[in-house]
Amino acid sequence: MIILLILMLGPIGCQQVQKPELKGEGPLAVVVPRGTAVPEYHAPLERWRTLHREVLNRGDFTQKECVLCHNPKTGCNQCHIYIGAKEISIPEAFLYWPELKKEKG
């Protein structure tokens, strides 16, 4: 009886979370403003996704430079939250992304 109950309730308690995707749907969708050109150094995008941390560690870019083009809330942190990485928190980001100032208080 208990096993039957567990088998019936199991699927209810387990929901699959959609991974963050560019042009995806749901709460973890990665949003890039329409008309944003992809810089040459980001191509191919899949390779960039896996190497961006290495590029930051080498000092080629800083997180402050990243927020010039990337909104941490709708871009970087969608993936960081999904994989459990530290969220990007740049105090000056609201200068480039005014909607972040509303959240800041």
N, C-alpha and C positions, 0 to 999 in steps of 0.2 A: 504494500500500500504506500509506504513512504517513498519507495523508488519510483512508483508511478507518479506521485505528486511532484517529485523533483524533476522528472522528465517532462511533465506538463508545464511547470513553472520556469524551467531553465531558459527557454528561449525568450521569455518575458524580461528576465533580468539582464540579458546580454544583448546590448545593442551595438551594432557595428558603427564606428565613427568614421565618416568619410575623411580621407586624408586631404590635407591642403593641396589645392590644385589651382594653377593659373586658369582663370575663366571658369572655375569650379562653382559649385552651388553649396549653400549651407553656411553655417557659422564659421567654418574655417576656410572659406574661399579666399584665395589670394587675389586682390584687386589691384590692377595696374590701370591708371587713368587712360582713357581712350586717346589715341594719338601719340602715346609715349613710344619713342624709338628705342630699340634695343641696341645698346652700344656694342661695337665690334668685340670688345674684350669679354662680353657676356655670352658670346656664341661659341659653341652651341650651348644653349641654355642648360641642358641636362648636365653637361660637364661643369658648368659654372656652379650649379647647385651643390655639387660634391666638393668643389675646390675653394669656395669662397672663404671658408674659415682659414685655410692655409694662406690665402692671399692676405687676409687681415693679420695673421700671425707674423708674416714676413714684413709687414709694414707698408705694403704697396698701397693700401687704402686704410682709412680709419672708419670706425662706426659713424663718426660725425659726418664724414664725406658720403657715406652710404645714404644717410637720411636726406641728403640734398635731392635724391631721386626716389627714394623708397620711404613710404609711410610705414613706420614700424608697426602700427596697429593693424593695418590691412595687408601688410606684406610680410616683413621679417618675422614678426611675433606669431603669425598664424602657424608657420612651420615650427618655430621654436617651441611653442606650447605643445604642439602635436608630438614632437620627439622628446620633450622634457628638457630642452636646452634652456639656458638662461635667456630671459627676455631682453630685448634691446631697450635701453632706457637712456635716452639722450635728452637732457633738460631743454636744450635749444631746439629740439625737433618741432615744437609748436610754432617756431618762426616760419617754417616751411610748410607745415601741415596745421593750419588754424583750428581744425576740429579737435586736435589734441589739447589745445588750450582750454576748451570747454570742459574736458574731462579732468584736467589738472586742478581746476577749481578756480 
